[in-house]
Amino acid sequence: MIKSAASTLLRQGKISTSRRAFAAAATSDEPLVKTALYDLHKELGGDMVPFAGYELPVLYKGENGGVMKEHLWCREDGKASLFDVSHMGQIRWHGKDRTAFIEKLVVGDIASLPAGSGCLSLITNAQGGIIDDTVITNAGDYIYMVVNGATKFGDMKHFKEQLEQFDGDVSMEYLEESMQLFAVQGPGAAEAVKKLLPDGFDLTSMAFMTGTDTTLDGIEGCRITRC
């Protein structure tokens, strides 16, 4: 279903698919993970490479592909690009003490975030050293966190170690492959996404670093964020 939504975006005629990734050698013998858009990447001429345990396109081949053309497309008036960032780590935090726990892990005033608002933060160790950067959103009934794909398993190992020392009501839900993550960027991004949103959804009124649950092209259980 996610793939059909992304394909709908691509059919608008003013959106291309791109990928911000660098080729990286696989760190284990585990098979590379494929995102929901894998077949579409291949169909569009994606040059697939290993990155953070996933098989992802570093660029697209063909007449309209290549780093420069993809770069310029994303900056032209009325146009946008779809970035498949599904390798990134998506986490939901549950429990009445979730905010107190997260504030032991990161810098910033998470408790003061209004419902639907998010912030960029840093995950730190006991000495204040930086482990990773992250985006944290108060989603109302839970806290939604996104961490970098190449470091997500190390981040979650750190979280689990801290959970063992925390005396409170909190649990971590790693969304793994159950949720895909896409970024739509460029001057035409809002117009492209608007076509997939429910009638009456005012995308232009969304403030920076806010998000909400919604349907996307009729698919329930989606979340949209402006960041």
Phi, psi and chi 1 to 4 in degrees:
 res  aa     phi    psi   chi1   chi2   chi3   chi4
   1 MET       -  -39.8  -69.7 -171.0  -60.9      -
   2 ILE   -61.8  -39.7  -65.2  -66.0      -      -
   3 LYS   -63.5  -38.9  178.9  178.1  177.1 -179.3
   4 SER   -64.6  -35.5   66.9      -      -      -
   5 ALA   -65.3  -44.0      -      -      -      -
   6 ALA   -65.4  -38.5      -      -      -      -
   7 SER   -64.2  -36.2  -62.9      -      -      -
   8 THR   -60.9  -42.9  -57.3      -      -      -
   9 LEU   -57.5  -43.8  -85.9  172.5      -      -
  10 LEU   -66.8  -29.0  -68.8  163.7      -      -
  11 ARG   -76.8   -6.1  -72.7 -163.4  -63.3  -89.9
  12 GLN   -66.1  -19.6  -56.5  -57.2  -35.9      -
  13 GLY    91.0  -12.3      -      -      -      -
  14 LYS  -125.7   27.8  -72.0 -168.1  174.7 -177.4
  15 ILE  -138.8  136.5 -172.0  164.9      -      -
  16 SER  -118.2  165.1   71.3      -      -      -
  17 THR  -101.7  136.7  -48.2      -      -      -
  18 SER  -140.4  178.1 -168.9      -      -      -
  19 ARG  -151.9  123.5 -166.0   70.9 -177.5   82.2
  20 ARG   -95.7   96.0  -70.4 -177.8  -59.7  178.9
  21 ALA  -155.6  154.0      -      -      -      -
  22 PHE  -118.7  141.8  -61.1   94.5      -      -
  23 ALA   -60.9  132.0      -      -      -      -
  24 ALA  -140.7  138.2      -      -      -      -
  25 ALA   -68.4  142.1      -      -      -      -
  26 ALA   -63.7  140.4      -      -      -      -
  27 THR   -94.8    0.5   56.7      -      -      -
  28 SER  -152.1  178.3   72.5      -      -      -
  29 ASP   -88.5    4.7  -65.7  -31.2      -      -
  30 GLU   -66.0  143.4  -66.5  -66.7  -37.9      -
  31 PRO   -63.5  147.4   23.0  -33.7      -      -
  32 LEU   -69.7  140.6  -64.5  172.6      -      -
  33 VAL   -81.8  142.1  179.3      -      -      -
  34 LYS  -109.0  134.1  -64.0  177.2  173.4   63.4
  35 THR   -78.4  172.6   71.6      -      -      -
  36 ALA   -63.6  -20.0      -      -      -      -
  37 LEU   -97.3   12.4  -64.8 -171.2      -      -
  38 TYR   -55.7  -51.6  174.4   81.7      -      -
  39 ASP   -62.0  -37.2  -70.0  -20.6      -      -
  40 LEU   -66.8  -41.2 -177.8   60.4      -      -
  41 HIS   -56.9  -45.4  -70.0  -47.0      -      -
  42 LYS   -65.0  -43.3  -66.8  -74.8  -72.4 -175.7
  43 GLU   -60.3  -34.2  178.3 -175.2  -28.6      -
  44 LEU   -88.3    5.0  -64.8  174.8      -      -
  45 GLY    88.1   25.8      -      -      -      -
  46 GLY   -63.4  133.0      -      -      -      -
  47 ASP   -87.6   96.3 -174.0    3.0      -      -
  48 MET   -79.7  132.5  -48.7  -57.1  -74.5      -
  49 VAL  -136.8  157.8  -60.8      -      -      -
  50 PRO   -76.3  132.6   25.2  -32.1      -      -
  51 PHE  -150.3  119.3  179.3   75.5      -      -
  52 ALA    54.3   35.2      -      -      -      -
  53 GLY    85.1    2.8      -      -      -      -
  54 TYR  -115.9  159.5  -73.1   71.9      -      -
  55 GLU  -103.2  110.4 -168.8  167.9   -1.0      -
  56 LEU  -133.8  154.7  -64.2  166.1      -      -
  57 PRO   -82.0  126.8   29.5  -33.5      -      -
  58 VAL   -83.9  -24.5   69.3      -      -      -
  59 LEU  -166.7  175.1   55.5   81.7      -      -
  60 TYR  -115.1  136.5  -69.7   86.3      -      -
  61 LYS   -88.6  166.3  -58.4  174.2 -177.4  177.2
  62 GLY   109.2  178.6      -      -      -      -
  63 GLU   -58.6  -38.3 -178.6 -179.5   -5.7      -
  64 ASN  -100.4    7.0  -64.1  -42.8      -      -
  65 GLY   -99.3 -173.1      -      -      -      -
  66 GLY   104.2  150.1      -      -      -      -
  67 VAL   -57.3  -46.4  173.3      -      -      -
  68 MET   -66.0  -46.7 -176.5   58.4   71.4      -
  69 LYS   -64.7  -39.4  -72.9 -176.2  177.9 -179.9
  70 GLU   -66.0  -39.4  -67.1  169.9   25.7      -
  71 HIS   -62.2  -47.1  171.2   88.7      -      -
  72 LEU   -70.3  -37.2  -66.6  174.6      -      -
  73 TRP   -57.3  -43.7  175.4  -79.5      -      -
  74 CYS   -68.0  -10.0 -166.4      -      -      -
  75 ARG  -114.7   -0.2  -74.0  153.9  177.6   77.8
  76 GLU   -80.7  144.7  -74.6 -172.1   34.4      -
  77 ASP   -55.5  133.8  -72.0  -17.7      -      -
  78 GLY    79.5    1.2      -      -      -      -
  79 LYS  -116.9  162.6  -64.1 -178.0  179.2  178.9
  80 ALA  -153.3  163.6      -      -      -      -
  81 SER  -127.9  146.3  -66.6      -      -      -
  82 LEU  -102.4  118.9  176.3   71.5      -      -
  83 PHE  -103.2  123.8  -65.1   80.4      -      -
  84 ASP   -85.6  103.3 -176.9   -0.3      -      -
  85 VAL  -114.3   34.3  -69.9      -      -      -
  86 SER   -69.8  -10.0  -58.7      -      -      -
  87 HIS   -75.0  -15.4   67.0  -66.4      -      -
  88 MET   -70.2  155.6  -60.9 -175.1   75.9      -
  89 GLY   -86.7  122.0      -      -      -      -
  90 GLN  -110.5  127.2  -60.0 -177.4   75.9      -
  91 ILE  -132.1  139.5  -61.4  168.8      -      -
  92 ARG  -112.6  133.0  -72.7  176.0 -178.3  162.1
  93 TRP  -107.3  128.4  -66.7   97.0      -      -
  94 HIS  -119.0  166.0  -55.5  -80.5      -      -
  95 GLY   104.6  150.9      -      -      -      -
  96 LYS   -66.0  -20.7   65.0 -179.0  179.8   62.9
  97 ASP  -103.9   17.8  -60.9  -44.0      -      -
  98 ARG   -61.4  -40.5   58.5 -173.0 -179.5  -87.4
  99 THR   -67.3  -43.2  -59.3      -      -      -
 100 ALA   -61.5  -38.8      -      -      -      -
 101 PHE   -67.4  -47.3  174.3   72.7      -      -
 102 ILE   -62.4  -34.8  -69.5  174.8      -      -
 103 GLU   -68.7  -12.9  -72.5 -158.9  -22.5      -
 104 LYS   -82.8  -15.3  -70.0 -178.6  174.9  -67.6
 105 LEU  -100.0  -30.3  -57.0  176.5      -      -
 106 VAL  -126.8  168.5  -54.8      -      -      -
 107 VAL   -93.2  152.0  -60.1      -      -      -
 108 GLY   112.2  160.0      -      -      -      -
 109 ASP   -93.2   84.6 -175.0    4.2      -      -
 110 ILE   -72.1  -34.4  -51.9  -56.1      -      -
 111 ALA   -62.4  -25.8      -      -      -      -
 112 SER   -90.0    0.7  -66.1      -      -      -
 113 LEU   -70.1  123.2  -74.9  174.6      -      -
 114 PRO   -65.7  158.4  -17.2   30.7      -      -
 115 ALA   -57.3  130.8      -      -      -      -
 116 GLY    91.4   -7.9      -      -      -      -
 117 SER  -101.0  151.5  -65.6      -      -      -
 118 GLY  -135.0  175.4      -      -      -      -
 119 CYS  -154.1  156.4   68.2      -      -      -
 120 LEU   -84.8  134.2  179.8   64.2      -      -
 121 SER  -141.4  179.9 -172.7      -      -      -
 122 LEU  -126.2  134.7  -62.1  171.1      -      -
 123 ILE   -88.8  127.2  -57.5  166.2      -      -
 124 THR  -122.4  159.1   58.3      -      -      -
 125 ASN   -91.6 -175.3   58.6   27.2      -      -
 126 ALA   -63.4  -23.4      -      -      -      -
 127 GLN   -93.3    1.6  -67.8   73.4   42.1      -
 128 GLY    87.6    3.5      -      -      -      -
 129 GLY   -72.2  149.5      -      -      -      -
 130 ILE   -83.3  125.7  -62.9  171.9      -      -
 131 ILE   -93.2  -42.5  -64.2  174.6      -      -
 132 ASP  -166.7  165.2 -162.2    3.2      -      -
 133 ASP  -102.8  161.1   61.2  -13.3      -      -
 134 THR  -156.3  155.5  178.0      -      -      -
 135 VAL  -110.2  127.3  173.9      -      -      -
 136 ILE  -120.8  131.3  -59.4  171.2      -      -
 137 THR  -127.8  134.1  -58.3      -      -      -
 138 ASN   -79.5  101.7  175.4    5.8      -      -
 139 ALA   -92.5   14.1      -      -      -      -
 140 GLY    92.5  -86.6      -      -      -      -
 141 ASP   -78.8  -11.5  -65.6  -23.6      -      -
 142 TYR  -153.7  170.4   61.8   91.7      -      -
 143 ILE  -108.7  130.3  -71.5  178.0      -      -
 144 TYR  -104.0  128.0  174.4   59.3      -      -
 145 MET  -128.0  138.4  173.1 -174.4  -77.8      -
 146 VAL  -121.9  127.9  177.8      -      -      -
 147 VAL  -121.5  167.2  -63.0      -      -      -
 148 ASN   -69.2  143.5  -73.8  -65.1      -      -
 149 GLY   -63.6  -40.4      -      -      -      -
 150 ALA   -70.7  -17.5      -      -      -      -
 151 THR  -120.7    4.3   54.5      -      -      -
 152 LYS   -63.3  -37.3   62.5 -175.7  178.2 -176.8
 153 PHE   -72.0  -34.7  -67.0  113.6      -      -
 154 GLY   -67.3  -38.5      -      -      -      -
 155 ASP   -60.9  -47.0  -67.3  -14.9      -      -
 156 MET   -68.9  -30.9  -71.9 -171.7  -72.0      -
 157 LYS   -62.6  -43.5  178.8  176.7 -178.8  -67.0
 158 HIS   -62.2  -43.6  174.7   69.2      -      -
 159 PHE   -60.1  -44.1  -62.6  156.3      -      -
 160 LYS   -64.6  -37.6  -70.0  175.3 -178.1  177.2
 161 GLU   -63.3  -39.5  -68.6  170.9  -10.2      -
 162 GLN   -73.0  -32.6  -60.8  -53.7  -53.3      -
 163 LEU   -62.1  -36.6  -81.2  169.6      -      -
 164 GLU   -64.6  -24.0  -67.6  175.1   -3.7      -
 165 GLN   -98.7   -2.8  -56.4  172.9   30.7      -
 166 PHE   -99.0  128.5 -176.3   74.0      -      -
 167 ASP  -100.9   84.7 -176.1   19.4      -      -
 168 GLY  -171.4  177.7      -      -      -      -
 169 ASP   -96.3   97.9  176.4   22.4      -      -
 170 VAL  -155.6  143.5   60.7      -      -      -
 171 SER  -142.2  151.1   62.7      -      -      -
 172 MET  -109.2  128.3  178.4  179.0   70.1      -
 173 GLU  -115.6  107.9  177.3 -168.7    6.8      -
 174 TYR   -85.3  120.4  171.1   43.7      -      -
 175 LEU   -74.7  -14.9  -60.5 -178.0      -      -
 176 GLU    48.0 -124.4 -157.5  165.1    4.6      -
 177 GLU   -95.2    5.3  -51.2  -49.1  -41.5      -
 178 SER   -74.6  -19.7   64.0      -      -      -
 179 MET  -131.1  128.8  -69.3  -73.4  -74.4      -
 180 GLN   -95.4  155.8  -58.4  -69.1  -75.1      -
 181 LEU  -127.8  123.1 -175.2   61.5      -      -
 182 PHE  -124.9  145.4  -53.2  129.3      -      -
 183 ALA  -119.6  126.7      -      -      -      -
 184 VAL  -108.1  119.0 -176.9      -      -      -
 185 GLN  -129.0  153.5  -59.7  180.0   14.7      -
 186 GLY   123.2  165.1      -      -      -      -
 187 PRO   -57.4  -29.0  -25.2   34.8      -      -
 188 GLY   -96.9   12.4      -      -      -      -
 189 ALA   -61.4  -48.4      -      -      -      -
 190 ALA   -61.2  -41.6      -      -      -      -
 191 GLU   -67.0  -38.1 -169.2   61.4   30.4      -
 192 ALA   -66.9  -44.7      -      -      -      -
 193 VAL   -70.9  -34.4  175.4      -      -      -
 194 LYS   -54.7  -34.9  177.5 -177.3  177.3 -179.2
 195 LYS   -67.5  -17.4  -62.4  173.8 -177.9  178.1
 196 LEU  -101.1   -9.3  -55.1  179.0      -      -
 197 LEU   -87.7  158.6  -69.5  167.4      -      -
 198 PRO   -61.2  154.4  -20.1   31.7      -      -
 199 ASP   -58.2  135.6  -68.0  -20.5      -      -
 200 GLY    90.5   -6.5      -      -      -      -
 201 PHE   -75.3  115.5 -168.0  108.8      -      -
 202 ASP   -93.5   91.2 -172.9    3.9      -      -
 203 LEU   -66.2  -32.2 -169.9   63.4      -      -
 204 THR   -69.5  -19.6   60.3      -      -      -
 205 SER   -87.0   -5.7   68.3      -      -      -
 206 MET   -70.7  124.7  -72.7 -172.5   67.7      -
 207 ALA   -77.2  159.7      -      -      -      -
 208 PHE   -59.7  137.2 -177.9   64.5      -      -
 209 MET    65.0   39.3  -67.0  -58.1  -71.9      -
 210 THR  -125.7  157.8   61.7      -      -      -
 211 GLY  -155.0  164.9      -      -      -      -
 212 THR  -156.2  154.8 -174.8      -      -      -
 213 ASP   -76.7  142.6  -65.4  -30.9      -      -
 214 THR  -160.4 -178.4 -174.0      -      -      -
 215 THR  -103.9  150.4   59.5      -      -      -
 216 LEU  -131.1  112.8 -172.8   66.3      -      -
 217 ASP    56.1   36.0 -161.7   25.7      -      -
 218 GLY    84.7   -2.8      -      -      -      -
 219 ILE   -88.4  120.5  -59.4  171.6      -      -
 220 GLU   -80.8  162.2  -62.4 -178.0   -8.7      -
 221 GLY    81.6   16.3      -      -      -      -
 222 CYS   -92.3  162.4  -62.2      -      -      -
 223 ARG  -134.4  135.3 -175.5  169.3 -176.6   83.0
 224 ILE  -118.1  136.2 -175.7  168.4      -      -
 225 THR  -133.7  138.9  -57.2      -      -      -
 226 ARG  -101.5  115.9 -178.7 -173.4  176.0 -166.0
 227 CYS  -151.1      -   62.1      -      -      -
